[in-house]
Amino acid sequence: MLYFSLGDFVRHPLKPDWGIGQVQSIVGMNVTVNFPHAGKQMINCAIVELEKVDRADETPFG
């Protein structure tokens, strides 16, 4: 079961360089997220567990 909703901010645990992305759509276990450094990515949450984050927690990269 997914624990986030449209508009929530998430981080891909294996791709931290993608930055903090915003959830654009959810269809079953497939979530489309718009990442600032990778664009729109469809993530299968049955395989990758996205980390929900508070936008205020974002730390700038390099």
mmCIF file of the C-alpha atoms, coordinates in Angstrom:
data_MODEL
# 
_entry.id   MODEL 
# 
loop_
_atom_site.group_PDB 
_atom_site.id 
_atom_site.type_symbol 
_atom_site.label_atom_id 
_atom_site.label_alt_id 
_atom_site.label_comp_id 
_atom_site.label_asym_id 
_atom_site.label_entity_id 
_atom_site.label_seq_id 
_atom_site.pdbx_PDB_ins_code 
_atom_site.Cartn_x 
_atom_site.Cartn_y 
_atom_site.Cartn_z 
_atom_site.occupancy 
_atom_site.B_iso_or_equiv 
_atom_site.pdbx_formal_charge 
_atom_site.auth_seq_id 
_atom_site.auth_comp_id 
_atom_site.auth_asym_id 
_atom_site.auth_atom_id 
_atom_site.pdbx_PDB_model_num 
ATOM 1  C CA . MET A 1 1  ? 0.000  0.000  0.000   1.00 0.00 ? 1  MET A CA 1 
ATOM 2  C CA . LEU A 1 2  ? 1.301  3.441  -0.931  1.00 0.00 ? 2  LEU A CA 1 
ATOM 3  C CA . TYR A 1 3  ? 1.609  5.991  1.832   1.00 0.00 ? 3  TYR A CA 1 
ATOM 4  C CA . PHE A 1 4  ? 1.692  9.161  -0.219  1.00 0.00 ? 4  PHE A CA 1 
ATOM 5  C CA . SER A 1 5  ? -0.689 11.169 -2.408  1.00 0.00 ? 5  SER A CA 1 
ATOM 6  C CA . LEU A 1 6  ? -0.627 13.411 -5.454  1.00 0.00 ? 6  LEU A CA 1 
ATOM 7  C CA . GLY A 1 7  ? 1.538  16.442 -4.825  1.00 0.00 ? 7  GLY A CA 1 
ATOM 8  C CA . ASP A 1 8  ? 3.646  14.827 -2.112  1.00 0.00 ? 8  ASP A CA 1 
ATOM 9  C CA . PHE A 1 9  ? 7.418  15.151 -2.266  1.00 0.00 ? 9  PHE A CA 1 
ATOM 10 C CA . VAL A 1 10 ? 9.568  12.031 -2.444  1.00 0.00 ? 10 VAL A CA 1 
ATOM 11 C CA . ARG A 1 11 ? 13.160 10.914 -2.842  1.00 0.00 ? 11 ARG A CA 1 
ATOM 12 C CA . HIS A 1 12 ? 14.369 7.866  -4.782  1.00 0.00 ? 12 HIS A CA 1 
ATOM 13 C CA . PRO A 1 13 ? 16.569 5.963  -2.295  1.00 0.00 ? 13 PRO A CA 1 
ATOM 14 C CA . LEU A 1 14 ? 18.963 4.711  -4.992  1.00 0.00 ? 14 LEU A CA 1 
ATOM 15 C CA . LYS A 1 15 ? 19.123 7.964  -6.986  1.00 0.00 ? 15 LYS A CA 1 
ATOM 16 C CA . PRO A 1 16 ? 19.729 10.821 -4.514  1.00 0.00 ? 16 PRO A CA 1 
ATOM 17 C CA . ASP A 1 17 ? 21.251 12.916 -7.328  1.00 0.00 ? 17 ASP A CA 1 
ATOM 18 C CA . TRP A 1 18 ? 17.768 13.159 -8.885  1.00 0.00 ? 18 TRP A CA 1 
ATOM 19 C CA . GLY A 1 19 ? 16.764 15.496 -6.040  1.00 0.00 ? 19 GLY A CA 1 
ATOM 20 C CA . ILE A 1 20 ? 13.382 15.832 -4.377  1.00 0.00 ? 20 ILE A CA 1 
ATOM 21 C CA . GLY A 1 21 ? 10.566 14.938 -6.772  1.00 0.00 ? 21 GLY A CA 1 
ATOM 22 C CA . GLN A 1 22 ? 6.859  15.665 -6.704  1.00 0.00 ? 22 GLN A CA 1 
ATOM 23 C CA . VAL A 1 23 ? 4.282  12.914 -7.232  1.00 0.00 ? 23 VAL A CA 1 
ATOM 24 C CA . GLN A 1 24 ? 2.350  13.609 -10.469 1.00 0.00 ? 24 GLN A CA 1 
ATOM 25 C CA . SER A 1 25 ? 0.194  10.483 -10.814 1.00 0.00 ? 25 SER A CA 1 
ATOM 26 C CA . ILE A 1 26 ? -0.505 7.186  -9.111  1.00 0.00 ? 26 ILE A CA 1 
ATOM 27 C CA . VAL A 1 27 ? -1.879 4.159  -10.983 1.00 0.00 ? 27 VAL A CA 1 
ATOM 28 C CA . GLY A 1 28 ? -1.791 1.033  -8.875  1.00 0.00 ? 28 GLY A CA 1 
ATOM 29 C CA . MET A 1 29 ? 1.811  0.640  -7.746  1.00 0.00 ? 29 MET A CA 1 
ATOM 30 C CA . ASN A 1 30 ? 3.158  2.822  -10.591 1.00 0.00 ? 30 ASN A CA 1 
ATOM 31 C CA . VAL A 1 31 ? 3.938  6.363  -9.521  1.00 0.00 ? 31 VAL A CA 1 
ATOM 32 C CA . THR A 1 32 ? 5.036  9.133  -11.885 1.00 0.00 ? 32 THR A CA 1 
ATOM 33 C CA . VAL A 1 33 ? 7.345  11.596 -10.170 1.00 0.00 ? 33 VAL A CA 1 
ATOM 34 C CA . ASN A 1 34 ? 8.796  14.806 -11.591 1.00 0.00 ? 34 ASN A CA 1 
ATOM 35 C CA . PHE A 1 35 ? 12.404 15.088 -10.363 1.00 0.00 ? 35 PHE A CA 1 
ATOM 36 C CA . PRO A 1 36 ? 14.355 18.342 -10.820 1.00 0.00 ? 36 PRO A CA 1 
ATOM 37 C CA . HIS A 1 37 ? 17.477 16.574 -12.149 1.00 0.00 ? 37 HIS A CA 1 
ATOM 38 C CA . ALA A 1 38 ? 15.887 13.615 -13.962 1.00 0.00 ? 38 ALA A CA 1 
ATOM 39 C CA . GLY A 1 39 ? 12.538 14.843 -15.261 1.00 0.00 ? 39 GLY A CA 1 
ATOM 40 C CA . LYS A 1 40 ? 9.433  12.681 -15.119 1.00 0.00 ? 40 LYS A CA 1 
ATOM 41 C CA . GLN A 1 41 ? 10.116 9.113  -14.076 1.00 0.00 ? 41 GLN A CA 1 
ATOM 42 C CA . MET A 1 42 ? 7.656  6.246  -13.657 1.00 0.00 ? 42 MET A CA 1 
ATOM 43 C CA . ILE A 1 43 ? 8.557  4.245  -10.572 1.00 0.00 ? 43 ILE A CA 1 
ATOM 44 C CA . ASN A 1 44 ? 7.168  0.799  -9.776  1.00 0.00 ? 44 ASN A CA 1 
ATOM 45 C CA . CYS A 1 45 ? 6.707  1.004  -6.006  1.00 0.00 ? 45 CYS A CA 1 
ATOM 46 C CA . ALA A 1 46 ? 6.480  -2.780 -5.795  1.00 0.00 ? 46 ALA A CA 1 
ATOM 47 C CA . ILE A 1 47 ? 10.218 -2.703 -6.620  1.00 0.00 ? 47 ILE A CA 1 
ATOM 48 C CA . VAL A 1 48 ? 11.430 0.679  -5.296  1.00 0.00 ? 48 VAL A CA 1 
ATOM 49 C CA . GLU A 1 49 ? 10.199 2.136  -2.026  1.00 0.00 ? 49 GLU A CA 1 
ATOM 50 C CA . LEU A 1 50 ? 10.171 5.902  -2.467  1.00 0.00 ? 50 LEU A CA 1 
ATOM 51 C CA . GLU A 1 51 ? 10.917 7.950  0.633   1.00 0.00 ? 51 GLU A CA 1 
ATOM 52 C CA . LYS A 1 52 ? 8.324  10.585 1.466   1.00 0.00 ? 52 LYS A CA 1 
ATOM 53 C CA . VAL A 1 53 ? 9.950  13.843 2.523   1.00 0.00 ? 53 VAL A CA 1 
ATOM 54 C CA . ASP A 1 54 ? 8.856  17.215 3.770   1.00 0.00 ? 54 ASP A CA 1 
ATOM 55 C CA . ARG A 1 55 ? 9.809  19.820 1.158   1.00 0.00 ? 55 ARG A CA 1 
ATOM 56 C CA . ALA A 1 56 ? 11.394 21.853 3.969   1.00 0.00 ? 56 ALA A CA 1 
ATOM 57 C CA . ASP A 1 57 ? 13.811 18.958 4.572   1.00 0.00 ? 57 ASP A CA 1 
ATOM 58 C CA . GLU A 1 58 ? 15.427 19.394 1.160   1.00 0.00 ? 58 GLU A CA 1 
ATOM 59 C CA . THR A 1 59 ? 19.116 20.137 1.316   1.00 0.00 ? 59 THR A CA 1 
ATOM 60 C CA . PRO A 1 60 ? 20.822 21.654 -1.720  1.00 0.00 ? 60 PRO A CA 1 
ATOM 61 C CA . PHE A 1 61 ? 23.254 19.487 -3.649  1.00 0.00 ? 61 PHE A CA 1 
ATOM 62 C CA . GLY A 1 62 ? 26.809 20.658 -4.346  1.00 0.00 ? 62 GLY A CA 1 
# 
